[in-house]
Amino acid sequence: MTTADDEQLDQLRTLWAHYGKTLIAGLVLGLIVLGGWLGWQNWQARQQTAAALAFHQIEQLVRAQQPKAAMEAARQLATDHQGSIYAALALLVAGKEAMAQNDLPKAEIYLRDAMKNTHEPALIALAQLRLAKVQWAANQPSQALATLASPAPPPPYAGAFADLTGDIQASQKNWAAARAAYEQALSSDEAQAGFIQIKLDNLPASPSKETPAS
């Protein structure tokens, strides 16, 4: 071994004496963190699987025409997996089942909870749209319009929001507001354009302004 090799070996020994324990501790800590992260990932995967299975059971209860059991299962899923996408989906299903049973107060509770359990704009918009329908059916048109007004829906839902706004305004004989809403819906929802146009054409003509006396 050359003198240069001896010097490098001495340097390595010195470095190990000073930093060896720290290096080992860092490696151990890194392994602990990695193990914790992998454990968290596994736990998350198990939770997702459990929520998916629970949601599938809710769908089966709906198909079996057991609305009460479906709603109870949806509430349990939302409790066990709060904040997950399956919680929001389950509450949306529960809200729909409550609407079908004409239990409007319970439907409103489910739909409001669905909005709180997700940050997905599409799911929030769907819950919002159904909530407005529930409020309208409960003879609360002002609350329904306020629900549709905020938050603003993502573009794919804009036409449906404007269409329902037009329906509610027309039911209150607010013809000008209904016309404006239907016109907005026409420009946003090509799929329903023909049906919306029929509703627009059937609105009473807006009263003409009187000519001021000269």
ROSEDO-294021 format. One record per residue (C-alpha): x, y, z. Coordinates in nm, 4 decimals, padded with zeros to 6 digits, always signed. Each point is the difference from the previous one (the first is absolute). Layout:
% ROSEDO-294021
u,v,w
X,Y,Z
...
//
This chain:
% ROSEDO-294021
u,v,w
+00.0000,+00.0000,+00.0000
+00.1342,+00.3418,-00.0938
+00.0443,+00.2990,+00.2268
-00.2907,+00.1703,-00.1778
-00.2224,-00.3000,+00.0716
+00.1025,+00.0078,+00.3674
-00.0881,+00.3679,+00.0211
-00.3453,-00.0559,-00.1558
-00.0635,-00.2895,+00.2397
+00.0978,+00.2174,+00.2959
-00.2377,+00.2725,-00.1248
-00.2852,-00.2492,-00.0261
+00.0685,-00.1252,+00.3523
-00.0022,+00.3563,+00.1290
-00.3258,+00.0780,-00.1788
-00.1591,-00.3187,+00.1333
+00.1115,+00.0816,+00.3530
-00.1601,+00.3423,-00.0236
-00.3122,-00.0714,-00.2096
-00.0569,-00.3766,+00.0084
-00.2562,+00.0011,+00.2800
-00.1827,+00.2943,-00.1526
-00.0077,-00.1761,-00.3366
-00.1401,-00.3177,+00.1529
-00.2616,+00.1983,+00.1922
-00.1012,+00.1752,-00.3225
-00.0358,-00.3293,-00.1818
-00.2090,-00.1468,+00.2824
-00.2195,+00.3090,+00.0096
-00.0429,-00.0178,-00.3769
-00.1077,-00.3629,+00.0236
-00.2487,+00.0850,+00.2758
-00.1486,+00.2833,-00.2082
-00.0173,-00.2223,-00.3073
-00.1654,-00.2753,+00.2019
-00.2514,+00.2477,+00.1411
-00.0790,+00.1368,-00.3438
-00.0490,-00.3494,-00.1417
-00.2206,-00.0862,+00.2978
-00.2083,+00.3116,-00.0588
-00.0345,-00.0858,-00.3677
-00.1148,-00.3524,+00.0875
-00.2489,+00.1354,+00.2538
-00.1351,+00.2442,-00.2567
-00.0395,-00.2799,-00.2540
-00.1876,-00.2134,+00.2528
-00.2294,+00.2914,+00.0843
-00.0717,+00.0628,-00.3675
-00.0820,-00.3665,-00.0542
-00.2296,-00.0097,+00.3029
-00.1803,+00.3170,-00.1127
-00.0401,-00.1337,-00.3536
-00.1506,-00.3246,+00.1308
-00.2357,+00.1918,+00.2291
-00.1112,+00.2190,-00.2901
-00.0622,-00.3091,-00.2143
-00.2251,-00.1344,+00.2762
-00.1963,+00.3260,-00.0048
-00.0511,-00.0332,-00.3743
-00.1260,-00.3544,+00.0521
-00.2489,+00.1211,+00.2627
-00.1262,+00.2645,-00.2422
-00.0455,-00.2594,-00.2752
-00.1803,-00.2236,+00.2501
-00.2367,+00.2934,+00.0701
+00.0966,+00.0298,+00.3646
+00.0302,+00.3799,+00.0303
+00.0017,+00.0161,+00.3795
+00.2801,-00.2560,+00.0283
+00.1901,+00.1773,-00.2801
-00.0246,+00.3346,+00.1790
+00.1140,-00.1501,+00.3307
+00.2944,-00.1689,-00.1715
+00.0903,+00.3260,-00.1720
+00.0038,+00.1862,+00.3303
+00.2217,-00.2704,+00.1516
+00.2415,+00.0166,-00.2938
+00.0184,+00.3785,+00.0298
+00.0774,-00.0359,+00.3712
+00.2653,-00.2681,-00.0484
+00.1680,+00.1638,-00.3002
-00.0659,+00.3683,+00.0587
+00.1467,+00.2266,-00.2650
+00.0499,-00.2758,-00.2569
-00.1506,+00.0078,-00.3474
-00.2061,-00.3070,+00.0923
-00.1524,+00.1902,+00.2920
-00.1189,+00.2727,-00.2363
-00.1302,-00.2534,-00.2535
-00.1845,-00.1939,+00.2690
-00.1640,+00.3158,+00.1331
-00.1054,+00.0967,-00.3517
-00.1663,-00.3392,-00.0374
-00.1663,+00.0399,+00.3399
-00.1255,+00.3443,-00.0988
-00.1476,-00.1377,-00.3200
-00.1716,-00.2830,+00.1888
-00.1421,+00.2445,+00.2548
-00.1345,+00.2151,-00.2854
-00.1641,-00.3080,-00.1526
-00.1644,-00.0652,+00.3380
-00.1108,+00.3654,+00.0089
+00.1939,+00.0482,+00.3236
+00.1215,+00.3479,-00.0951
+00.1512,+00.1014,+00.3380
+00.2119,-00.3152,+00.0111
+00.0985,+00.0429,-00.3658
+00.1230,+00.3520,+00.0749
+00.2119,-00.1259,+00.2901
+00.1609,-00.2710,-00.2139
+00.0741,+00.2391,-00.2863
+00.1498,+00.2679,+00.2237
+00.2193,-00.2642,+00.1615
+00.1057,-00.1219,-00.3444
+00.1213,+00.3504,-00.0859
+00.2023,+00.0100,+00.3232
+00.1614,-00.3388,-00.0675
+00.1715,+00.0813,-00.3271
+00.2153,+00.2561,-00.1756
-00.0867,-00.1380,-00.3439
-00.1753,+00.2816,-00.1941
-00.2155,-00.2444,-00.1996
-00.1319,-00.1763,+00.3114
-00.0639,+00.3298,+00.1766
-00.1903,+00.1256,-00.3055
-00.2130,-00.3153,-00.0189
-00.0879,+00.0219,+00.3693
-00.0709,+00.3711,-00.0391
-00.2313,-00.0601,-00.2967
-00.1942,-00.2697,+00.1835
-00.0188,+00.2137,+00.3142
-00.1565,+00.2851,-00.2006
-00.2600,-00.2437,-00.1367
-00.0792,-00.1164,+00.3533
-00.0390,+00.3577,+00.1219
-00.2234,+00.0872,-00.2946
-00.2142,-00.3079,+00.0656
-00.0234,+00.1123,+00.3641
-00.1448,+00.3322,-00.1202
+00.3184,+00.1915,+00.0741
+00.0738,+00.1629,-00.3376
+00.2155,+00.2795,+00.1430
+00.2242,-00.2487,+00.1809
+00.0194,-00.2131,-00.3139
+00.1111,+00.2974,-00.2095
+00.2578,+00.0939,+00.2627
+00.1341,-00.3571,-00.0031
+00.0366,+00.0132,-00.3790
+00.1732,+00.3381,+00.0147
+00.2938,-00.0998,+00.2206
+00.2419,-00.1547,-00.0502
+00.0045,+00.0359,-00.3766
-00.0067,-00.3425,-00.1698
+00.2765,-00.1350,-00.2233
-00.0710,+00.0459,-00.3755
-00.1529,-00.3463,-00.0607
-00.2751,+00.0831,+00.2507
-00.0621,+00.3614,-00.1010
-00.2830,-00.0881,-00.2381
-00.1837,-00.2148,+00.2549
+00.0326,+00.2727,+00.2648
-00.1333,+00.2672,-00.2366
-00.2838,-00.2272,-00.1170
-00.1149,-00.0710,+00.3566
+00.0325,+00.3701,+00.0832
-00.2311,+00.0733,-00.2932
-00.2525,-00.2584,+00.1209
-00.0061,+00.1468,+00.3501
-00.0275,+00.3566,-00.1241
-00.2812,-00.0995,-00.2378
-00.1863,-00.1718,+00.2866
+00.0109,+00.3355,+00.1811
-00.1150,+00.1839,-00.3168
+00.3270,+00.1881,-00.0162
-00.0135,-00.0104,-00.3776
+00.2948,+00.2246,-00.0792
+00.2284,-00.1882,+00.2398
-00.1236,-00.3331,-00.1345
+00.0655,+00.1105,-00.3582
+00.3544,+00.1122,+00.0855
+00.0708,-00.3318,+00.1736
-00.1349,-00.2099,-00.2880
+00.2029,+00.2012,-00.2490
+00.3106,-00.0663,+00.2075
-00.0889,-00.3690,+00.0123
-00.0412,-00.0075,-00.3785
+00.3544,+00.1232,-00.0485
+00.1395,-00.2505,+00.2528
-00.1893,-00.3253,-00.0581
-00.0170,-00.1149,-00.3619
-00.1383,-00.3407,+00.0975
-00.3150,+00.1540,+00.1525
-00.0236,+00.2971,-00.2361
-00.3225,-00.1141,-00.1690
-00.1831,-00.0572,+00.3285
+00.1260,+00.3275,+00.1465
-00.1073,+00.1872,-00.3139
-00.3548,-00.1350,+00.0418
-00.0124,+00.1309,+00.3569
+00.1399,+00.3327,-00.1144
-00.2579,+00.0296,-00.2806
-00.2833,-00.0776,+00.2437
+00.0852,+00.2873,+00.2333
-00.2523,+00.2854,-00.0073
+00.1153,+00.3047,-00.1876
+00.1647,+00.2568,+00.2238
-00.2292,+00.2974,+00.0622
+00.0907,+00.2943,-00.2183
+00.0976,+00.3246,+00.1642
-00.2555,+00.2787,-00.0222
+00.0906,+00.2872,-00.2249
+00.0437,+00.3128,+00.2126
-00.2578,+00.2703,-00.0595
+00.1307,+00.2883,-00.2083
//
